[in-house]
Amino acid sequence: MGRMVIAAYRPRPGQEEALLQLTREHLPILRSIGLATDRPALAMRAKDGTVIEAFEWVSDEAIEKAHTHPVVLDMWGRYEAACEYVRLSSVAETADQWAMFEPIDDF
């Protein structure tokens, strides 16, 4: 059974483009190693620059496998250099009844 996730990545100063590039690469990498489904995903940007991504993992086991897969660990290292992982609740728009974000169209 798939597992939907919504992740929030706040770019480090000067790392906005690097984060956007990682956002473009993220799902193709996960899909190529069988960890994410082909379900359409979404990427969007909050007013403070935080990137929000919603996608589907193949299963709980796929999530566990990601934590030991060398390709994923390398990618997560690049994420760590480009952003902070933040709680969705820390994004101001999520306090609104209808949270609105700027779409990232070339995702």
Biopython code that builds the backbone (N, CA, C, O; Angstrom):
import numpy as np
from Bio.PDB.StructureBuilder import StructureBuilder

atoms = [
    (1, "MET", "N", (0.836, -1.184, 0.000)),
    (1, "MET", "CA", (0.000, 0.000, 0.000)),
    (1, "MET", "C", (0.877, 1.242, 0.000)),
    (1, "MET", "O", (1.812, 1.337, 0.795)),
    (2, "GLY", "N", (0.592, 2.182, -0.870)),
    (2, "GLY", "CA", (1.366, 3.415, -0.953)),
    (2, "GLY", "C", (1.189, 4.294, 0.271)),
    (2, "GLY", "O", (0.228, 4.148, 1.026)),
    (3, "ARG", "N", (2.127, 5.207, 0.455)),
    (3, "ARG", "CA", (2.097, 6.149, 1.576)),
    (3, "ARG", "C", (2.325, 7.551, 1.025)),
    (3, "ARG", "O", (3.397, 7.854, 0.501)),
    (4, "MET", "N", (1.314, 8.399, 1.147)),
    (4, "MET", "CA", (1.442, 9.785, 0.710)),
    (4, "MET", "C", (2.241, 10.565, 1.755)),
    (4, "MET", "O", (2.099, 10.345, 2.958)),
    (5, "VAL", "N", (3.078, 11.476, 1.271)),
    (5, "VAL", "CA", (3.867, 12.313, 2.161)),
    (5, "VAL", "C", (3.839, 13.743, 1.637)),
    (5, "VAL", "O", (3.820, 13.982, 0.430)),
    (6, "ILE", "N", (3.836, 14.678, 2.565)),
    (6, "ILE", "CA", (4.003, 16.085, 2.233)),
    (6, "ILE", "C", (5.242, 16.539, 2.981)),
    (6, "ILE", "O", (5.283, 16.499, 4.211)),
    (7, "ALA", "N", (6.244, 16.969, 2.243)),
    (7, "ALA", "CA", (7.521, 17.378, 2.826)),
    (7, "ALA", "C", (7.722, 18.877, 2.619)),
    (7, "ALA", "O", (7.255, 19.445, 1.632)),
    (8, "ALA", "N", (8.419, 19.506, 3.556)),
    (8, "ALA", "CA", (8.705, 20.940, 3.463)),
    (8, "ALA", "C", (10.207, 21.152, 3.612)),
    (8, "ALA", "O", (10.831, 20.674, 4.559)),
    (9, "TYR", "N", (10.773, 21.884, 2.647)),
    (9, "TYR", "CA", (12.212, 22.140, 2.592)),
    (9, "TYR", "C", (12.439, 23.649, 2.539)),
    (9, "TYR", "O", (12.041, 24.300, 1.572)),
    (10, "ARG", "N", (13.067, 24.207, 3.559)),
    (10, "ARG", "CA", (13.360, 25.647, 3.585)),
    (10, "ARG", "C", (14.792, 25.849, 3.094)),
    (10, "ARG", "O", (15.730, 25.336, 3.703)),
    (11, "PRO", "N", (14.972, 26.594, 1.994)),
    (11, "PRO", "CA", (16.322, 26.742, 1.438)),
    (11, "PRO", "C", (17.258, 27.495, 2.381)),
    (11, "PRO", "O", (16.862, 28.439, 3.065)),
    (12, "ARG", "N", (18.499, 27.051, 2.391)),
    (12, "ARG", "CA", (19.536, 27.787, 3.112)),
    (12, "ARG", "C", (19.860, 29.036, 2.281)),
    (12, "ARG", "O", (19.606, 29.050, 1.076)),
    (13, "PRO", "N", (20.410, 30.070, 2.896)),
    (13, "PRO", "CA", (20.725, 31.291, 2.141)),
    (13, "PRO", "C", (21.566, 30.980, 0.898)),
    (13, "PRO", "O", (22.579, 30.285, 0.973)),
    (14, "GLY", "N", (21.125, 31.507, -0.235)),
    (14, "GLY", "CA", (21.846, 31.332, -1.485)),
    (14, "GLY", "C", (21.680, 29.970, -2.134)),
    (14, "GLY", "O", (22.323, 29.695, -3.147)),
    (15, "GLN", "N", (20.828, 29.101, -1.576)),
    (15, "GLN", "CA", (20.677, 27.735, -2.082)),
    (15, "GLN", "C", (19.325, 27.476, -2.768)),
    (15, "GLN", "O", (18.946, 26.325, -2.985)),
    (16, "GLU", "N", (18.612, 28.539, -3.101)),
    (16, "GLU", "CA", (17.281, 28.384, -3.681)),
    (16, "GLU", "C", (17.321, 27.583, -4.982)),
    (16, "GLU", "O", (16.512, 26.674, -5.168)),
    (17, "GLU", "N", (18.244, 27.905, -5.876)),
    (17, "GLU", "CA", (18.335, 27.194, -7.158)),
    (17, "GLU", "C", (18.760, 25.748, -6.960)),
    (17, "GLU", "O", (18.241, 24.855, -7.630)),
    (18, "ALA", "N", (19.690, 25.506, -6.056)),
    (18, "ALA", "CA", (20.119, 24.134, -5.780)),
    (18, "ALA", "C", (18.945, 23.314, -5.259)),
    (18, "ALA", "O", (18.788, 22.150, -5.628)),
    (19, "LEU", "N", (18.122, 23.914, -4.404)),
    (19, "LEU", "CA", (16.954, 23.210, -3.884)),
    (19, "LEU", "C", (15.949, 22.922, -4.997)),
    (19, "LEU", "O", (15.384, 21.829, -5.050)),
    (20, "LEU", "N", (15.724, 23.872, -5.868)),
    (20, "LEU", "CA", (14.803, 23.629, -6.981)),
    (20, "LEU", "C", (15.308, 22.510, -7.883)),
    (20, "LEU", "O", (14.520, 21.683, -8.344)),
    (21, "GLN", "N", (16.608, 22.476, -8.138)),
    (21, "GLN", "CA", (17.169, 21.410, -8.960)),
    (21, "GLN", "C", (16.987, 20.048, -8.275)),
    (21, "GLN", "O", (16.633, 19.068, -8.930)),
    (22, "LEU", "N", (17.222, 19.990, -6.992)),
    (22, "LEU", "CA", (16.995, 18.744, -6.251)),
    (22, "LEU", "C", (15.526, 18.328, -6.309)),
    (22, "LEU", "O", (15.217, 17.142, -6.421)),
    (23, "THR", "N", (14.635, 19.295, -6.234)),
    (23, "THR", "CA", (13.209, 18.995, -6.311)),
    (23, "THR", "C", (12.875, 18.354, -7.653)),
    (23, "THR", "O", (12.051, 17.442, -7.722)),
    (24, "ARG", "N", (13.508, 18.828, -8.708)),
    (24, "ARG", "CA", (13.277, 18.258, -10.037)),
    (24, "ARG", "C", (13.839, 16.839, -10.143)),
    (24, "ARG", "O", (13.269, 16.007, -10.848)),
    (25, "GLU", "N", (14.941, 16.550, -9.456)),
    (25, "GLU", "CA", (15.622, 15.251, -9.534)),
    (25, "GLU", "C", (15.052, 14.211, -8.579)),
    (25, "GLU", "O", (15.138, 13.012, -8.841)),
    (26, "HIS", "N", (14.478, 14.660, -7.488)),
    (26, "HIS", "CA", (14.088, 13.804, -6.368)),
    (26, "HIS", "C", (13.232, 12.605, -6.789)),
    (26, "HIS", "O", (13.628, 11.457, -6.587)),
    (27, "LEU", "N", (12.077, 12.868, -7.363)),
    (27, "LEU", "CA", (11.179, 11.764, -7.704)),
    (27, "LEU", "C", (11.704, 10.870, -8.807)),
    (27, "LEU", "O", (11.568, 9.651, -8.699)),
    (28, "PRO", "N", (12.300, 11.408, -9.867)),
    (28, "PRO", "CA", (12.870, 10.496, -10.859)),
    (28, "PRO", "C", (13.887, 9.524, -10.247)),
    (28, "PRO", "O", (13.956, 8.363, -10.649)),
    (29, "ILE", "N", (14.669, 9.996, -9.285)),
    (29, "ILE", "CA", (15.632, 9.111, -8.621)),
    (29, "ILE", "C", (14.895, 8.058, -7.805)),
    (29, "ILE", "O", (15.187, 6.869, -7.925)),
    (30, "LEU", "N", (13.945, 8.478, -6.979)),
    (30, "LEU", "CA", (13.202, 7.515, -6.162)),
    (30, "LEU", "C", (12.457, 6.506, -7.026)),
    (30, "LEU", "O", (12.409, 5.317, -6.711)),
    (31, "ARG", "N", (11.881, 6.989, -8.113)),
    (31, "ARG", "CA", (11.151, 6.082, -9.000)),
    (31, "ARG", "C", (12.080, 5.108, -9.704)),
    (31, "ARG", "O", (11.720, 3.948, -9.906)),
    (32, "SER", "N", (13.267, 5.558, -10.078)),
    (32, "SER", "CA", (14.200, 4.691, -10.810)),
    (32, "SER", "C", (14.670, 3.502, -9.974)),
    (32, "SER", "O", (15.077, 2.475, -10.518)),
    (33, "ILE", "N", (14.612, 3.644, -8.660)),
    (33, "ILE", "CA", (15.029, 2.534, -7.793)),
    (33, "ILE", "C", (13.830, 1.879, -7.100)),
    (33, "ILE", "O", (13.986, 1.124, -6.141)),
    (34, "GLY", "N", (12.629, 2.186, -7.607)),
    (34, "GLY", "CA", (11.422, 1.504, -7.155)),
    (34, "GLY", "C", (10.885, 1.919, -5.806)),
    (34, "GLY", "O", (10.183, 1.142, -5.160)),
    (35, "LEU", "N", (11.198, 3.139, -5.358)),
    (35, "LEU", "CA", (10.764, 3.566, -4.032)),
    (35, "LEU", "C", (9.546, 4.484, -4.042)),
    (35, "LEU", "O", (8.830, 4.568, -3.045)),
    (36, "ALA", "N", (9.304, 5.173, -5.154)),
    (36, "ALA", "CA", (8.153, 6.073, -5.268)),
    (36, "ALA", "C", (7.274, 5.621, -6.424)),
    (36, "ALA", "O", (7.759, 5.072, -7.413)),
    (37, "THR", "N", (5.978, 5.859, -6.286)),
    (37, "THR", "CA", (5.029, 5.455, -7.324)),
    (37, "THR", "C", (5.032, 6.461, -8.472)),
    (37, "THR", "O", (5.678, 7.506, -8.407)),
    (38, "ASP", "N", (4.303, 6.121, -9.507)),
    (38, "ASP", "CA", (4.143, 7.013, -10.657)),
    (38, "ASP", "C", (2.967, 7.974, -10.487)),
    (38, "ASP", "O", (2.648, 8.732, -11.404)),
    (39, "ARG", "N", (2.332, 7.947, -9.337)),
    (39, "ARG", "CA", (1.229, 8.870, -9.084)),
    (39, "ARG", "C", (1.737, 10.299, -9.297)),
    (39, "ARG", "O", (2.834, 10.630, -8.846)),
    (40, "PRO", "N", (0.970, 11.141, -9.968)),
    (40, "PRO", "CA", (1.418, 12.528, -10.148)),
    (40, "PRO", "C", (1.717, 13.177, -8.799)),
    (40, "PRO", "O", (0.984, 13.008, -7.825)),
    (41, "ALA", "N", (2.801, 13.911, -8.778)),
    (41, "ALA", "CA", (3.238, 14.592, -7.560)),
    (41, "ALA", "C", (3.065, 16.097, -7.738)),
    (41, "ALA", "O", (2.836, 16.579, -8.848)),
    (42, "LEU", "N", (3.175, 16.823, -6.648)),
    (42, "LEU", "CA", (3.056, 18.276, -6.670)),
    (42, "LEU", "C", (4.262, 18.907, -6.006)),
    (42, "LEU", "O", (4.799, 18.377, -5.033)),
    (43, "ALA", "N", (4.681, 20.038, -6.536)),
    (43, "ALA", "CA", (5.706, 20.850, -5.894)),
    (43, "ALA", "C", (5.229, 22.296, -5.933)),
    (43, "ALA", "O", (4.696, 22.762, -6.941)),
    (44, "MET", "N", (5.428, 22.993, -4.829)),
    (44, "MET", "CA", (4.958, 24.365, -4.722)),
    (44, "MET", "C", (5.866, 25.143, -3.791)),
    (44, "MET", "O", (6.653, 24.556, -3.048)),
    (45, "ARG", "N", (5.757, 26.472, -3.830)),
    (45, "ARG", "CA", (6.616, 27.328, -3.029)),
    (45, "ARG", "C", (5.758, 28.231, -2.147)),
    (45, "ARG", "O", (4.775, 28.816, -2.600)),
    (46, "ALA", "N", (6.152, 28.330, -0.880)),
    (46, "ALA", "CA", (5.509, 29.248, 0.060)),
    (46, "ALA", "C", (6.112, 30.645, -0.115)),
    (46, "ALA", "O", (7.143, 30.810, -0.767)),
    (47, "LYS", "N", (5.462, 31.635, 0.470)),
    (47, "LYS", "CA", (5.944, 33.021, 0.358)),
    (47, "LYS", "C", (7.353, 33.183, 0.902)),
    (47, "LYS", "O", (8.105, 34.021, 0.404)),
    (48, "ASP", "N", (7.732, 32.405, 1.911)),
    (48, "ASP", "CA", (9.082, 32.526, 2.486)),
    (48, "ASP", "C", (10.125, 31.718, 1.719)),
    (48, "ASP", "O", (11.283, 31.651, 2.131)),
    (49, "GLY", "N", (9.718, 31.098, 0.594)),
    (49, "GLY", "CA", (10.652, 30.321, -0.226)),
    (49, "GLY", "C", (10.680, 28.836, 0.075)),
    (49, "GLY", "O", (11.326, 28.074, -0.643)),
    (50, "THR", "N", (9.988, 28.409, 1.127)),
    (50, "THR", "CA", (9.947, 26.987, 1.457)),
    (50, "THR", "C", (9.303, 26.221, 0.309)),
    (50, "THR", "O", (8.261, 26.615, -0.213)),
    (51, "VAL", "N", (9.939, 25.125, -0.072)),
    (51, "VAL", "CA", (9.409, 24.261, -1.117)),
    (51, "VAL", "C", (8.606, 23.152, -0.448)),
    (51, "VAL", "O", (9.088, 22.487, 0.469)),
    (52, "ILE", "N", (7.384, 22.963, -0.916)),
    (52, "ILE", "CA", (6.494, 21.917, -0.422)),
    (52, "ILE", "C", (6.366, 20.879, -1.529)),
    (52, "ILE", "O", (6.117, 21.221, -2.685)),
    (53, "GLU", "N", (6.534, 19.627, -1.175)),
    (53, "GLU", "CA", (6.435, 18.549, -2.154)),
    (53, "GLU", "C", (5.485, 17.488, -1.611)),
    (53, "GLU", "O", (5.568, 17.109, -0.443)),
    (54, "ALA", "N", (4.587, 17.014, -2.462)),
    (54, "ALA", "CA", (3.672, 15.938, -2.097)),
    (54, "ALA", "C", (3.849, 14.809, -3.108)),
    (54, "ALA", "O", (3.731, 15.018, -4.315)),
    (55, "PHE", "N", (4.132, 13.613, -2.599)),
    (55, "PHE", "CA", (4.336, 12.461, -3.478)),
    (55, "PHE", "C", (3.986, 11.189, -2.734)),
    (55, "PHE", "O", (3.673, 11.215, -1.543)),
    (56, "GLU", "N", (4.043, 10.063, -3.457)),
    (56, "GLU", "CA", (3.671, 8.786, -2.858)),
    (56, "GLU", "C", (4.848, 7.812, -2.860)),
    (56, "GLU", "O", (5.420, 7.510, -3.907)),
    (57, "TRP", "N", (5.198, 7.329, -1.670)),
    (57, "TRP", "CA", (6.131, 6.222, -1.538)),
    (57, "TRP", "C", (5.408, 4.935, -1.940)),
    (57, "TRP", "O", (4.185, 4.856, -1.823)),
    (58, "VAL", "N", (6.129, 3.948, -2.403)),
    (58, "VAL", "CA", (5.541, 2.660, -2.775)),
    (58, "VAL", "C", (4.927, 1.973, -1.551)),
    (58, "VAL", "O", (3.853, 1.379, -1.644)),
    (59, "SER", "N", (5.614, 2.055, -0.400)),
    (59, "SER", "CA", (5.167, 1.349, 0.803)),
    (59, "SER", "C", (5.985, 1.825, 1.996)),
    (59, "SER", "O", (6.942, 2.585, 1.847)),
    (60, "ASP", "N", (5.595, 1.371, 3.173)),
    (60, "ASP", "CA", (6.406, 1.639, 4.367)),
    (60, "ASP", "C", (7.795, 1.020, 4.220)),
    (60, "ASP", "O", (8.789, 1.594, 4.664)),
    (61, "GLU", "N", (7.853, -0.155, 3.595)),
    (61, "GLU", "CA", (9.146, -0.828, 3.389)),
    (61, "GLU", "C", (10.046, -0.010, 2.480)),
    (61, "GLU", "O", (11.262, 0.014, 2.676)),
    (62, "ALA", "N", (9.470, 0.661, 1.488)),
    (62, "ALA", "CA", (10.260, 1.511, 0.596)),
    (62, "ALA", "C", (10.863, 2.684, 1.367)),
    (62, "ALA", "O", (12.001, 3.081, 1.117)),
    (63, "ILE", "N", (10.103, 3.226, 2.289)),
    (63, "ILE", "CA", (10.615, 4.326, 3.119)),
    (63, "ILE", "C", (11.805, 3.827, 3.941)),
    (63, "ILE", "O", (12.831, 4.503, 4.026)),
    (64, "GLU", "N", (11.669, 2.652, 4.540)),
    (64, "GLU", "CA", (12.771, 2.070, 5.318)),
    (64, "GLU", "C", (13.991, 1.828, 4.435)),
    (64, "GLU", "O", (15.118, 2.133, 4.826)),
    (65, "LYS", "N", (13.761, 1.279, 3.247)),
    (65, "LYS", "CA", (14.864, 0.995, 2.323)),
    (65, "LYS", "C", (15.600, 2.277, 1.940)),
    (65, "LYS", "O", (16.821, 2.268, 1.785)),
    (66, "ALA", "N", (14.868, 3.369, 1.790)),
    (66, "ALA", "CA", (15.490, 4.646, 1.425)),
    (66, "ALA", "C", (16.556, 5.049, 2.436)),
    (66, "ALA", "O", (17.564, 5.653, 2.069)),
    (67, "HIS", "N", (16.340, 4.719, 3.700)),
    (67, "HIS", "CA", (17.270, 5.127, 4.755)),
    (67, "HIS", "C", (18.603, 4.389, 4.725)),
    (67, "HIS", "O", (19.512, 4.721, 5.485)),
    (68, "THR", "N", (18.725, 3.392, 3.853)),
    (68, "THR", "CA", (20.001, 2.673, 3.735)),
    (68, "THR", "C", (20.509, 2.623, 2.299)),
    (68, "THR", "O", (21.598, 2.107, 2.050)),
    (69, "HIS", "N", (19.736, 3.151, 1.353)),
    (69, "HIS", "CA", (20.118, 3.074, -0.055)),
    (69, "HIS", "C", (21.170, 4.149, -0.365)),
    (69, "HIS", "O", (20.927, 5.326, -0.101)),
    (70, "PRO", "N", (22.332, 3.772, -0.917)),
    (70, "PRO", "CA", (23.409, 4.741, -1.140)),
    (70, "PRO", "C", (23.032, 5.893, -2.068)),
    (70, "PRO", "O", (23.492, 7.016, -1.860)),
    (71, "VAL", "N", (22.223, 5.649, -3.070)),
    (71, "VAL", "CA", (21.813, 6.727, -3.979)),
    (71, "VAL", "C", (20.941, 7.736, -3.246)),
    (71, "VAL", "O", (21.096, 8.944, -3.422)),
    (72, "VAL", "N", (20.033, 7.243, -2.431)),
    (72, "VAL", "CA", (19.148, 8.121, -1.669)),
    (72, "VAL", "C", (19.949, 8.877, -0.607)),
    (72, "VAL", "O", (19.741, 10.074, -0.409)),
    (73, "LEU", "N", (20.849, 8.194, 0.067)),
    (73, "LEU", "CA", (21.654, 8.857, 1.087)),
    (73, "LEU", "C", (22.501, 9.971, 0.479)),
    (73, "LEU", "O", (22.667, 11.025, 1.094)),
    (74, "ASP", "N", (23.035, 9.754, -0.713)),
    (74, "ASP", "CA", (23.792, 10.801, -1.400)),
    (74, "ASP", "C", (22.885, 11.994, -1.704)),
    (74, "ASP", "O", (23.259, 13.144, -1.471)),
    (75, "MET", "N", (21.690, 11.710, -2.227)),
    (75, "MET", "CA", (20.741, 12.780, -2.544)),
    (75, "MET", "C", (20.357, 13.538, -1.274)),
    (75, "MET", "O", (20.304, 14.767, -1.281)),
    (76, "TRP", "N", (20.090, 12.824, -0.194)),
    (76, "TRP", "CA", (19.725, 13.490, 1.051)),
    (76, "TRP", "C", (20.868, 14.346, 1.588)),
    (76, "TRP", "O", (20.624, 15.367, 2.231)),
    (77, "GLY", "N", (22.113, 13.943, 1.330)),
    (77, "GLY", "CA", (23.256, 14.776, 1.703)),
    (77, "GLY", "C", (23.248, 16.096, 0.954)),
    (77, "GLY", "O", (23.570, 17.143, 1.517)),
    (78, "ARG", "N", (22.878, 16.041, -0.318)),
    (78, "ARG", "CA", (22.772, 17.275, -1.111)),
    (78, "ARG", "C", (21.612, 18.135, -0.608)),
    (78, "ARG", "O", (21.715, 19.361, -0.577)),
    (79, "TYR", "N", (20.514, 17.498, -0.217)),
    (79, "TYR", "CA", (19.403, 18.253, 0.385)),
    (79, "TYR", "C", (19.879, 18.956, 1.657)),
    (79, "TYR", "O", (19.581, 20.131, 1.873)),
    (80, "GLU", "N", (20.613, 18.236, 2.489)),
    (80, "GLU", "CA", (21.090, 18.812, 3.754)),
    (80, "GLU", "C", (21.931, 20.065, 3.514)),
    (80, "GLU", "O", (21.873, 21.012, 4.298)),
    (81, "ALA", "N", (22.707, 20.071, 2.438)),
    (81, "ALA", "CA", (23.522, 21.241, 2.107)),
    (81, "ALA", "C", (22.667, 22.393, 1.576)),
    (81, "ALA", "O", (23.030, 23.558, 1.740)),
    (82, "ALA", "N", (21.537, 22.078, 0.942)),
    (82, "ALA", "CA", (20.726, 23.097, 0.282)),
    (82, "ALA", "C", (19.570, 23.622, 1.129)),
    (82, "ALA", "O", (19.061, 24.712, 0.868)),
    (83, "CYS", "N", (19.150, 22.857, 2.145)),
    (83, "CYS", "CA", (17.938, 23.263, 2.867)),
    (83, "CYS", "C", (17.897, 22.693, 4.266)),
    (83, "CYS", "O", (18.712, 21.861, 4.662)),
    (84, "GLU", "N", (16.906, 23.183, 4.998)),
    (84, "GLU", "CA", (16.524, 22.594, 6.280)),
    (84, "GLU", "C", (15.218, 21.855, 6.039)),
    (84, "GLU", "O", (14.348, 22.351, 5.323)),
    (85, "TYR", "N", (15.071, 20.677, 6.628)),
    (85, "TYR", "CA", (13.785, 20.003, 6.623)),
    (85, "TYR", "C", (12.964, 20.660, 7.728)),
    (85, "TYR", "O", (13.414, 20.742, 8.871)),
    (86, "VAL", "N", (11.775, 21.124, 7.397)),
    (86, "VAL", "CA", (10.958, 21.814, 8.395)),
    (86, "VAL", "C", (9.592, 21.152, 8.487)),
    (86, "VAL", "O", (9.134, 20.496, 7.551)),
    (87, "ARG", "N", (8.959, 21.337, 9.622)),
    (87, "ARG", "CA", (7.600, 20.830, 9.812)),
    (87, "ARG", "C", (6.651, 21.639, 8.932)),
    (87, "ARG", "O", (6.797, 22.853, 8.790)),
    (88, "LEU", "N", (5.702, 20.964, 8.359)),
    (88, "LEU", "CA", (4.707, 21.647, 7.541)),
    (88, "LEU", "C", (4.015, 22.748, 8.349)),
    (88, "LEU", "O", (3.683, 23.803, 7.808)),
    (89, "SER", "N", (3.802, 22.505, 9.623)),
    (89, "SER", "CA", (3.124, 23.485, 10.479)),
    (89, "SER", "C", (3.933, 24.764, 10.666)),
    (89, "SER", "O", (3.382, 25.770, 11.112)),
    (90, "SER", "N", (5.228, 24.754, 10.335)),
    (90, "SER", "CA", (6.051, 25.959, 10.455)),
    (90, "SER", "C", (5.904, 26.883, 9.243)),
    (90, "SER", "O", (6.424, 27.998, 9.248)),
    (91, "VAL", "N", (5.208, 26.431, 8.224)),
    (91, "VAL", "CA", (4.984, 27.233, 7.026)),
    (91, "VAL", "C", (3.728, 28.065, 7.267)),
    (91, "VAL", "O", (2.653, 27.515, 7.504)),
    (92, "ALA", "N", (3.862, 29.382, 7.206)),
    (92, "ALA", "CA", (2.780, 30.293, 7.601)),
    (92, "ALA", "C", (1.463, 29.993, 6.899)),
    (92, "ALA", "O", (0.404, 30.061, 7.522)),
    (93, "GLU", "N", (1.513, 29.664, 5.620)),
    (93, "GLU", "CA", (0.285, 29.433, 4.864)),
    (93, "GLU", "C", (-0.567, 28.298, 5.426)),
    (93, "GLU", "O", (-1.779, 28.280, 5.213)),
    (94, "THR", "N", (0.038, 27.363, 6.130)),
    (94, "THR", "CA", (-0.731, 26.220, 6.641)),
    (94, "THR", "C", (-1.675, 26.612, 7.773)),
    (94, "THR", "O", (-2.523, 25.814, 8.170)),
    (95, "ALA", "N", (-1.539, 27.834, 8.300)),
    (95, "ALA", "CA", (-2.465, 28.310, 9.327)),
    (95, "ALA", "C", (-3.771, 28.806, 8.723)),
    (95, "ALA", "O", (-4.764, 28.977, 9.430)),
    (96, "ASP", "N", (-3.768, 29.038, 7.406)),
    (96, "ASP", "CA", (-4.973, 29.507, 6.722)),
    (96, "ASP", "C", (-5.897, 28.329, 6.427)),
    (96, "ASP", "O", (-5.438, 27.208, 6.210)),
    (97, "GLN", "N", (-7.190, 28.591, 6.421)),
    (97, "GLN", "CA", (-8.140, 27.528, 6.091)),
    (97, "GLN", "C", (-7.876, 26.987, 4.692)),
    (97, "GLN", "O", (-7.995, 25.783, 4.464)),
    (98, "TRP", "N", (-7.524, 27.848, 3.765)),
    (98, "TRP", "CA", (-7.234, 27.455, 2.381)),
    (98, "TRP", "C", (-5.792, 27.845, 2.108)),
    (98, "TRP", "O", (-5.527, 28.920, 1.570)),
    (99, "ALA", "N", (-4.873, 26.988, 2.471)),
    (99, "ALA", "CA", (-3.448, 27.268, 2.275)),
    (99, "ALA", "C", (-3.161, 27.366, 0.773)),
    (99, "ALA", "O", (-3.472, 26.449, 0.013)),
    (100, "MET", "N", (-2.569, 28.478, 0.358)),
    (100, "MET", "CA", (-2.275, 28.700, -1.055)),
    (100, "MET", "C", (-0.786, 28.884, -1.250)),
    (100, "MET", "O", (-0.111, 29.535, -0.452)),
    (101, "PHE", "N", (-0.278, 28.286, -2.349)),
    (101, "PHE", "CA", (1.139, 28.310, -2.661)),
    (101, "PHE", "C", (1.336, 28.608, -4.141)),
    (101, "PHE", "O", (0.420, 28.453, -4.948)),
    (102, "GLU", "N", (2.541, 29.038, -4.482)),
    (102, "GLU", "CA", (2.926, 29.247, -5.875)),
    (102, "GLU", "C", (3.329, 27.898, -6.466)),
    (102, "GLU", "O", (4.182, 27.216, -5.898)),
    (103, "PRO", "N", (2.730, 27.490, -7.607)),
    (103, "PRO", "CA", (3.129, 26.209, -8.197)),
    (103, "PRO", "C", (4.549, 26.285, -8.752)),
    (103, "PRO", "O", (4.984, 27.325, -9.246)),
    (104, "ILE", "N", (5.248, 25.179, -8.660)),
    (104, "ILE", "CA", (6.536, 25.026, -9.326)),
    (104, "ILE", "C", (6.240, 24.223, -10.586)),
    (104, "ILE", "O", (6.092, 23.002, -10.537)),
    (105, "ASP", "N", (6.158, 24.918, -11.706)),
    (105, "ASP", "CA", (5.650, 24.321, -12.926)),
    (105, "ASP", "C", (6.605, 23.379, -13.623)),
    (105, "ASP", "O", (6.152, 22.448, -14.289)),
    (106, "ASP", "N", (7.894, 23.576, -13.503)),
    (106, "ASP", "CA", (8.845, 22.729, -14.248)),
    (106, "ASP", "C", (9.295, 21.534, -13.425)),
    (106, "ASP", "O", (10.404, 21.026, -13.595)),
    (107, "PHE", "N", (8.438, 21.103, -12.552)),
    (107, "PHE", "CA", (8.699, 19.995, -11.636)),
    (107, "PHE", "C", (8.527, 18.681, -12.347)),
    (107, "PHE", "O", (8.704, 17.623, -11.742)),
]
sb = StructureBuilder()
sb.init_structure("model")
sb.init_model(0)
sb.init_chain("A")
sb.init_seg("    ")
for serial, (resi, resn, name, xyz) in enumerate(atoms, 1):
    if name == "N":
        sb.init_residue(resn, " ", resi, " ")
    sb.init_atom(name, np.array(xyz, "f"), 0.0, 1.0, " ", f" {name:<3s}", serial, name[0])
structure = sb.get_structure()
